[in-house]
């Protein structure tokens, strides 16, 4: 425990040994077709247990270690008292099942797991009267006693499209990978509930082997190039001064600028984004005419100095909201805080509210399912909708190494 420990908080690290899986009694019900399925009932109300258990897999050592460190800071900063924090690392799915099967304590709060596969497992233990705060990115796993805390693209897209007006015509450029396919799936529903419309989209292979062709196709590069040549040819045969001046002006361009879209959403991240973005102006998609947009994954200073991304907008929260936390973490642990590590910090703030107000199990569920109640965090005000965290995000614009709030 670092210097941030308070006397009222007990940190216990344990290593769960592998045990034989025991059979738990299950509530089942037969329907009219004689199928047997799990009975899902509202849990009986009870007081919350004062020991919060962190469930992290051994596979995520670097991330889980930082999560624990930032939660330790959260406990100190939020002054969470009279609560014990138990940390359990498990090696595999069977071990996780053993841990949960052996726990008979009602009103238990778990933090974790981090990944999707193990979160799928904990969802089978809701009948024990527990609450799980998972960092899984799979929205389908949010149900009953499992609440998901992450940065979700759907929330980000909704906030981004809310910013667009009725004149906005959006083109989507996305990679053929899990993230790109997800954005492509989500964007139609999001756009249908906004004033903007989707007018075109193009995808490219994850290895970028065909990204140039995808950009040309999206921007109708060849068609606009042909149109410019046609206009030049007409002007060459004219001798008036007006035509000569216009021809001289058109000589500066490779194509015409009559785009069918006003905005282009680049649904990529990491090194690929730094390679894809410069190709857009290279193939005459002018960022001075077309508004470039990104999702929350662009909220990284590595992107803020890329020339082709200057002026790009994305949904997020200005860094000054979390700058103090970043400084304190670096000072205490001599390490840079990973962007997603703000998630458990805000969770500790939520748990502090729950325990400070002595909420029961059902009162906690009622709190978490009331989307009209919002909590302030370093990543903006947040609430839960259908067991998934959502945030009120700002629209930020990249400008000379910074992300500036524009709405």
For each residue, the residues with C-beta under 8 A, 3 or more apart:
1: 4 5 11 72
2: 5 69 72 332 333
3: 332
4: 1 72 73 75 76 332
5: 1 2 9 11 72 76
6: 9 75 76 79 81
7:
8: 81 82 83
9: 5 6 75 80 81 83 84 85
10: 84 85
11: 1 5 72 85 87
12: 84 85 86 87
13: 87
14: 86 87 88
15: 88 89
16: 88 89 90 95 98 99
17:
18: 91 92 94 95 98
19: 22 95 98 102
20: 98
21: 94 97 98 101
22: 19 98 101 102
23:
24: 101
25:
26: 38 127
27: 38 39 41 127
28: 36 37 38 39
29: 36 37 39
30: 34 35 36
31: 34 35 37
32:
33:
34: 30 31
35: 30 31
36: 28 29 30
37: 28 29 31
38: 26 27 28 124
39: 27 28 29
40: 126 127 144
41: 27 127
42: 362
43: 46 106 126 127 129 145 361 362 365
44: 106 129
45: 360 361 362 363
46: 43 106 107 129 360 361
47: 107 360 361
48: 107 108 109 354 355 359 360 361 364
49: 105 106 107 108 109
50: 82 83 84 355
51: 83 84 85 86 105 108
52: 83 84 85 86 109 110 111 351
53: 86 87 88 103 108 109 110 111
54: 67 68 71 85 86 87 88 110 111 112
55: 88 90 96 99 110 111 112 113 118 122
56: 60 64 67 68 87 88 89 90 112 113 114
57: 60 64 89 90 91 96 113 114 115 118
58: 61 89 90 91
59: 115
60: 56 57 63 64 114 115
61: 58 64 65
62: 65 66
63: 60 66 67 114 338 340 341
64: 56 57 60 61 67 68 89 114
65: 61 62 68 69
66: 62 63 69 70 335 337 338 341
67: 54 56 63 64 70 71 114 135 341 343 344
68: 54 56 64 65 71 72 87
69: 2 65 66 72 73 329 332 333
70: 66 67 73 74 329 337 341 342 344 345
71: 54 67 68 74 75 85 111 344 345 347 348
72: 1 2 4 5 11 68 69 75 76
73: 4 69 70 76 77 325 328 329 332 345
74: 70 71 77 78 80 344 345 347 348 349
75: 4 6 9 71 72 78 80 85 348
76: 4 5 6 72 73 79
77: 73 74
78: 74 75 348 349 352
79: 6 76 352
80: 9 74 75 83 348 351 352 355 356
81: 6 8 9
82: 8 50 355
83: 8 9 50 51 52 80 351 355
84: 9 10 12 50 51 52
85: 9 10 11 12 51 52 54 71 75
86: 12 14 51 52 53 54
87: 11 12 13 14 53 54 56 68
88: 14 15 16 53 54 55 56 99
89: 15 16 56 57 58 64
90: 16 55 56 57 58 95 96 99
91: 18 57 58 95
92: 18 95 96
93: 96 97 117 118 121
94: 18 21 97 98
95: 16 18 19 90 91 92 98 99
96: 55 57 90 92 93 99 100 113 118 121 122
97: 21 93 94 100 101 121
98: 16 18 19 20 21 22 94 95 101 102
99: 16 55 88 90 95 96 102 103
100: 96 97 103 121 122 125 128 130
101: 21 22 24 97 98 125
102: 19 22 98 99
103: 53 99 100 108 128 130
104: 128
105: 49 51 108
106: 43 44 46 49 128 129 130 361
107: 46 47 48 49 129 130 360 361
108: 48 49 51 53 103 105 128 129 130 131
109: 48 49 52 53 130 131 133 351
110: 52 53 54 55 122 130 131 132 133
111: 52 53 54 55 71 133 344 347
112: 54 55 56 118 132 133 134 135
113: 55 56 57 96 118 119 121 122 134 135 136
114: 56 57 60 63 64 67 118 134 135 136
115: 57 59 60 118 119 136
116: 119 120 136 137 138 141
117: 93 120 121
118: 55 57 93 96 112 113 114 115 121 122
119: 113 115 116 122 123 132 134 136 138 141 146 148
120: 116 117 123 138 141
121: 93 96 97 100 113 117 118 124 125
122: 55 96 100 110 113 118 119 125 132 134 146
123: 119 120 126 132 141 143 144 145 146
124: 38 121
125: 100 101 121 122 128 130 145
126: 40 43 123 130 144 145 146
127: 26 27 40 41 43
128: 100 103 104 106 108 125
129: 43 44 46 106 107 108 361
130: 100 103 106 107 108 109 110 125 126 145
131: 108 109 110 145 147 361 364 365
132: 110 112 119 122 123 145 146 147
133: 109 110 111 112 147 149 347
134: 112 113 114 119 122 141 146 147 148 149
135: 67 112 113 114 148 149 150 340 343 344
136: 113 114 115 116 119 141 148 150
137: 116 148 150 152
138: 116 119 120 141 148
139: 142 148 152 154 388
140:
141: 116 119 120 123 134 136 138 146 148
142: 139 146 147 148 386 387 388
143: 123 146 387
144: 40 123 126 387
145: 43 123 125 126 130 131 132 365
146: 119 122 123 126 132 134 141 142 143 387
147: 131 132 133 134 142 368 384 387 388 389
148: 119 134 135 136 137 138 139 141 142 152 387 388 389
149: 133 134 135 343 344 346 347 389
150: 135 136 137 340 343 389
151: 155 156 296 297 340 343 379
152: 137 139 148 155 156 388 389 390
153: 156 157 179 182 183 186 295 296
154: 139 157 158 186 190
155: 151 152 158 159 389 390 391 393
156: 151 152 153 159 160 295 296 314 315 316 393
157: 153 154 160 161 183 186 187 190 295 315
158: 154 155 161 162 190 193 194
159: 155 156 162 163 315 391 392 393 395
160: 156 157 163 164 265 293 295 313 314 315 395
161: 157 158 164 190 191 193 194 196
162: 158 159 194
163: 159 160 313 315 395 407
164: 160 161 168 170 194 195 196 263
165: 168 195 196
166: 195 196
167: 262
168: 164 165 195 196 197 262 263
169: 196 197 199 260 261 262 263
170: 164 187 191 196 197 198 199 261 262 263 264 265 293
171: 198 199 200 201 202 218 219 260 261 263 264 265
172: 183 184 187 198 200 201 202 264 265 267
173: 201 202 203 204 214 215 218 264 265 266 267 268 276 280
174: 180 181 183 184 201 202 203 204 265 267 268
175: 179 180 203 204 205 206 267 268 272
176: 180 181 203 204 205 206
177: 180 181 206
178: 181 182
179: 153 175 182 183 267 268 269 297
180: 174 175 176 177 183 184 203 206 267 268
181: 174 176 177 178 184 185
182: 153 178 179 185 186
183: 153 157 172 174 179 180 186 187 265 267 295
184: 172 174 180 181 187 201 203 267
185: 181 182 188
186: 153 154 157 182 183 189 190
187: 157 170 172 183 184 190 191 198 265
188: 185 191 192 198
189: 186 192 193
190: 154 157 158 161 186 187 193 194
191: 161 170 187 188 194 196 197 198
192: 188 189
193: 158 161 189 190
194: 158 161 162 164 190 191
195: 164 165 166 168
196: 161 164 165 166 168 169 170 191 263
197: 168 169 170 191
198: 170 171 172 187 188 191 201
199: 169 170 171 260 261
200: 171 172 218 260 261
201: 171 172 173 174 184 198 218
202: 171 172 173 174 214 215 217 218
203: 173 174 175 176 180 184 214
204: 173 174 175 176 208 209 210 211 213 214 215 276
205: 175 176 208 209 210 211
206: 175 176 177 180 272
207:
208: 204 205 211 272 275 276
209: 204 205
210: 204 205 213 214
211: 204 205 208 214 215 275 276 279
212: 215 216 279 283
213: 204 210 216 217
214: 173 202 203 204 210 211 217 218
215: 173 202 204 211 212 218 219 221 276 279 280 283 285
216: 212 213 219 220 221 222 283
217: 202 213 214 220 221
218: 171 173 200 201 202 214 215 264 285
219: 171 215 216 224 259 280 283 284 285
220: 216 217 223 224 259 260
221: 215 216 217 224 225 255 283 284
222: 216 225 226
223: 220 226 227
224: 219 220 221 227 228 255 256 257 258 284
225: 221 222 228 229 254 255
226: 222 223 229 230
227: 223 224 230 231 255 256 258
228: 224 225 231 232 250 253 254 255 256
229: 225 226 232 233
230: 226 227 233 234
231: 227 228 234 235 250 256
232: 228 229 235 236 247 250 251
233: 229 230 236 237
234: 230 231 237 238
235: 231 232 238 243 244 246 247 250
236: 232 233 247
237: 233 234
238: 234 235 243 244
239: 243 244
240: 243 244
241: 244 245
242: 245 246
243: 235 238 239 240 246 247
244: 235 238 239 240 241 247 248
245: 241 242 248 249
246: 235 242 243 249 250
247: 232 235 236 243 244 250 251
248: 244 245 251
249: 245 246 252
250: 228 231 232 235 246 247 253
251: 232 247 248
252: 249
253: 228 250 256 257 284
254: 225 228 284
255: 221 224 225 227 228 284
256: 224 227 228 231 253
257: 224 253 284 286 289
258: 224 227
259: 219 220 262 285 289 290
260: 169 171 199 200 220
261: 169 170 171 199 200 264 290
262: 167 168 169 170 259 290 291
263: 164 168 169 170 171 196 290 291 292 293
264: 170 171 172 173 218 261 280 285 290 291 292 293
265: 160 170 171 172 173 174 183 187 293 294 295
266: 173 273 276 277 280 292 293 294 312
267: 172 173 174 175 179 180 183 184 294 295
268: 173 174 175 179 180 272 273 276
269: 179 272 273 295 297 298
270: 273 274 297
271: 274 275
272: 175 206 208 268 269 275 276
273: 266 268 269 270 276 277 294 297 298 303
274: 270 271 277 278 302 303 306
275: 208 211 271 272 278 279
276: 173 204 208 211 215 266 268 272 273 279 280
277: 266 273 274 280 292 306 308 309 312
278: 274 275 281 282 306 307 308
279: 211 212 215 275 276 282 283
280: 173 215 219 264 266 276 277 283 285 287 292 308
281: 278 284 285 286 287 308
282: 278 279
283: 212 215 216 219 221 279 280
284: 219 221 224 253 254 255 257 281
285: 215 218 219 259 264 280 281 290
286: 257 281 289 290
287: 280 281 290 291 292 308 310 311 312
288: 311
289: 257 259 286
290: 259 261 262 263 264 285 286 287
291: 262 263 264 287 311 313
292: 263 264 266 277 280 287 308 309 311 312 313
293: 160 170 263 264 265 266 312 313 314
294: 265 266 267 273 297 298 303 309 312 313 314
295: 153 156 157 160 183 265 267 269 298 314 315
296: 151 153 156 299 314 315 316 393
297: 151 179 269 270 273 294 300
298: 269 273 294 295 303 309 312 314 398
299: 296 314 316 339 396 403
300: 297 303 304 339
301: 304 305 401
302: 274 305
303: 273 274 294 298 300 306 309 398
304: 300 301 309 398 400 401 402 403
305: 301 302 400 401
306: 274 277 278 303 309 310
307: 278 310
308: 277 278 280 281 287 292
309: 277 292 294 298 303 304 306 312 398
310: 287 306 307 398 399 400
311: 287 288 291 292 397 398 399
312: 266 277 287 292 293 294 298 309 397 398
313: 160 163 291 292 293 294 395 396 397 398 406
314: 156 160 293 294 295 296 298 299 395 396 398 403
315: 156 157 159 160 163 295 296 393 394 395 396
316: 156 296 299 393 394 396 403
317: 321 322 378 379 380 391 393 394
318: 321 394 396 403 404 405
319: 322 323 326 402 403
320: 323
321: 317 318 378 379 380
322: 317 319 325 326 342 378 379
323: 319 320 326 327
324: 327 328
325: 73 322 328 329 337 342 345 378
326: 319 322 323 329 330 336 337
327: 323 324 330 331
328: 73 324 325 331 332
329: 69 70 73 325 326 332 333 335 337 341
330: 326 327 333 334 335 336 337
331: 327 328 334
332: 2 3 4 69 73 328 329
333: 2 69 329 330
334: 330 331
335: 66 329 330
336: 326 330
337: 66 70 325 326 329 330 341 342
338: 63 66 341
339: 299 300 342
340: 63 135 150 151 343
341: 63 66 67 70 329 337 338 344 345
342: 70 322 325 337 339 345 346 377 378 379
343: 67 135 149 150 151 340 346 347 379
344: 67 70 71 74 111 135 149 341 347 348
345: 70 71 73 74 325 341 342 348 349 377 378
346: 149 342 343 349 350 375 377 378 379 382
347: 71 74 111 133 149 343 344 350 351
348: 71 74 75 78 80 344 345 351 352
349: 74 78 345 346 352 353 375 376 377
350: 346 347 353 354 375
351: 52 80 83 109 347 348 354 355
352: 78 79 80 348 349 355 356
353: 349 350 356 357 375
354: 48 350 351 357 359 364 367
355: 48 50 80 82 83 351 352 358 359
356: 80 352 353
357: 353 354
358: 355
359: 48 354 355 363 364 367
360: 45 46 47 48 107 363 364
361: 43 45 46 47 48 106 107 129 131 364 365
362: 42 43 45 365 366
363: 45 359 360 366 367
364: 48 131 354 359 360 361 367 368
365: 43 131 145 361 362 368 369
366: 362 363 369 370
367: 354 359 363 364 370 373
368: 147 364 365 384 387
369: 365 366 384 387
370: 366 367 373 383
371: 383 384 385 390
372: 383
373: 367 370 383
374: 381 382 383 392
375: 346 349 350 353 381 382 383
376: 349 381
377: 342 345 346 349 380 381 382
378: 317 321 322 325 342 345 346
379: 151 317 321 322 342 343 346 382 391
380: 317 321 377 391 392 393 394
381: 374 375 376 377 391 392
382: 346 374 375 377 379 389 390 391 392
383: 370 371 372 373 374 375 389 390
384: 147 368 369 371 387 388 389 390
385: 371 388 390
386: 142
387: 142 143 144 146 147 148 368 369 384
388: 139 142 147 148 152 384 385
389: 147 148 149 150 152 155 382 383 384
390: 152 155 371 382 383 384 385
391: 155 159 317 379 380 381 382
392: 159 374 380 381 382
393: 155 156 159 296 315 316 317 380
394: 315 316 317 318 380 405 406 407
395: 159 160 163 313 314 315 405 406 407
396: 299 313 314 315 316 318 403 404 405 406
397: 311 312 313 403 404 405 406
398: 298 303 304 309 310 311 312 313 314 402 403
399: 310 311 402 403 404
400: 304 305 310
401: 301 304 305
402: 304 319 398 399
403: 299 304 314 316 318 319 396 397 398 399
404: 318 396 397 399
405: 318 394 395 396 397
406: 313 394 395 396 397
407: 163 394 395
